[in-house]
Amino acid sequence: MRSHRCSIIIMMVIAWGCAARTDQPPMPVQSHLPHVQQQGPLVISTLLCRSSEDCEGAFSVDPVSHGLLPLHVVIDNTGEKAYVFSKSYVEIVSPGGDRLQPIYFDQVLNLAQQVSGAERPSLWRKLFPGGDAGQALAAEVQRTELANTMILANQRYGGFVFFLVGEEGTTYQGGVLRIRLKSLTRGEDVTFEFSLS
């Protein structure tokens, strides 16, 4: 009898939630980032920060001076389908054809170790950065990094993806940035390409 009552209560809550749902208009697409592309209901805005001025004060530590190239990405999904964002679907293709993948946090920790000049930072210092330049860099990346996620309908998602500055300080001028969003429906992936001028 008790399980029957619980089932009725659950069904009433679901019915009430469905009745209260109203279709909302698509959210307005606004972004201060200069490179914007739209494909159907998806809009991606980007800015590759080649200097601390490009990042507009997003970081308390300059990642470029420490060998990291931040890519600011804002994704607007104004449609009804969900899409998956993963850093593994982002790449820069250099003018010479080399493909560069974003770095992951464990690689940032290694870079932070080099910036700090430490031989082997303790696990405690890796997990709870703060203090010297390397720890501050790791903390800033952790705070601003765009994590792998599912972008639901009418959702905006933004943050930074980090690349290593190329050999001889190259920032991949003239290359191409590719960002792919995977659809949960087979064959409906969307790829965006931005010229890195």
Buried (B, 14 or more C-beta within 10 A) or exposed (E): EEEEEEEEEEEEEEEEEEEEEEEEEEEEBEBEBEBBBEEEBBBBBBBBBBEBEBBEEBBEBBBBEBBBBBBBBBBBBBBEBBBBBBBEBBBBBBEEEEEBBBBEBEBBBBBBBEBBEBEEBEEEBBEEBEEBBBBBBBBBBEEBBBEEBBBEBBBBBBBBBBBBBBEEEBBBEEBBBBBBBBBEEEEEEBEBEBEBE
